[in-house]
């Protein structure tokens, strides 16, 4: 059975769905079955909202202050579950909540989900992955048209309503591409975090 909650570095992570609306060329899912303390993050069947809430309620978060929604799928593909689980994490476990996302949640759900997110999510990390629409399409292979533009709109909306929002890129990009990403960061007012590829 796949892990719903697992630890990685200093946080507890929630693996709420394996569904994703991108097929990134570099996705860790194609390299290994688990991350951190998780032996297996592949759900045979995506867990129900009740399964996830039960896992959060039964978990000993001692020594941890944050629950990160990030597993082997895009959390906003299980939006109702994400909102309900984050509410429990905040109200019952008194945790900070973070969403790691590809930023295509509005496109996935056919509506603006940011107002609801802002009620239960404290911070958002959005995988920028590429400095322009053409390169983005090539490396992330999204299911939606104009996905790059939709992701940027989502980031700007999060910045207005959630405040603590970051772009995330991995240092496998060229120096020129990283500079372009820095420009996007300046234009959107969203801080850029450059992660080291491991």
Buried (B, 14 or more C-beta within 10 A) or exposed (E): EBBBBBBBEEBBBBBBBBBBBBEBEEBEBEEEEBBBEBEBBBBEEBBEBEBBBBBBEEBEBEEBEBBBBBBBBBBBBBBEBBBBBBBBBBEEBEBBBBBBBBBBBBBBBEEBBBEBBBEBBBBBBBBBBBBEBEBBBEBBBBEBEEBBEBBBBBBBBBBEBBEBBBBBBBEEBEEEBBEBBBEBBEEBEBEBEEEEEE
